[in-house]
Amino acid sequence: MHAVDLITNEIPPLRPNDTVARALDWMEEFKVSHLPVVEAQRLVGLVKDSVLIDRNDSKALVESIMERVEVPFVRGGQHIYDVMKLLVERGLTVVPVLDMNGMYLGAVNEHMALRRLAEVTNLREPGSLVVLELNMNDYSLQEIARIVEGNDARVLSVYCHTIAETNRLEVTLKINREDISDILQTFERFEYEVKTTFQGSRFHEDLRGRYDELMRFINP
């Protein structure tokens, strides 16, 4: 699952000449603390509610308070865990998504991303994620599971995603161990292409904490 699959049409981007009042109204309406700023389909900023409030001028224009710093974003083809990593590390509630030419595609809402992540991975269980890329004809869950289990680990969940306009498959595995270096070496020995991995207990604890907060919000 990629960033482009998580885009929500519910969150409109701001324009530089929108007012602080409009930005804060939209943040309250859509229950987010950040909004992207877009001009001519280009991402030019990302504003935060606390900065808008500190300005204390509802008629001020968004462009007047945009920080002149690098704006965080992901590409449409990046994995859902890349999205979550940016959300966690930067403390964001919204992540802008761009295409390969830098054009704005839309935004990912933290709540939507967490829901989808919970659907495709066993979020409640500790462990690591491995993303493999292979030809559809080469896919064998039995063989993949044998490689993992041969290194004294278990596959907790599997999610397969067909790469558009190709005969390639992206397979996301949730494995019940945080140190998976031996498993990665075995995959490489069997000539599997390891596209990316996500490891580390701190990152997964942060994700589980944010997911628990979401569940408390949905089911008070």
Buried (B, 14 or more C-beta within 10 A) or exposed (E): BBBBEBBBEEBBBBBBEBBBEBBBEBBEEBEBBBBBBBBEEEBBBBBBBEBBEEBEEEEBBBBEBBEEEEBBBBBBBBBBBBBBBBBBEEEBBBBBBBEEEEEBBBBBBBBBBBBBBBEBBBBEBBBBBBBBBBEEEEBEEEEBBEBBEEBEBEBBBBBBBEEEEEEBBBBBBBBBBEEBEEBBEBBEEEEBEBBBBBBEEEBBEBBBEBBEEBEEEEEE
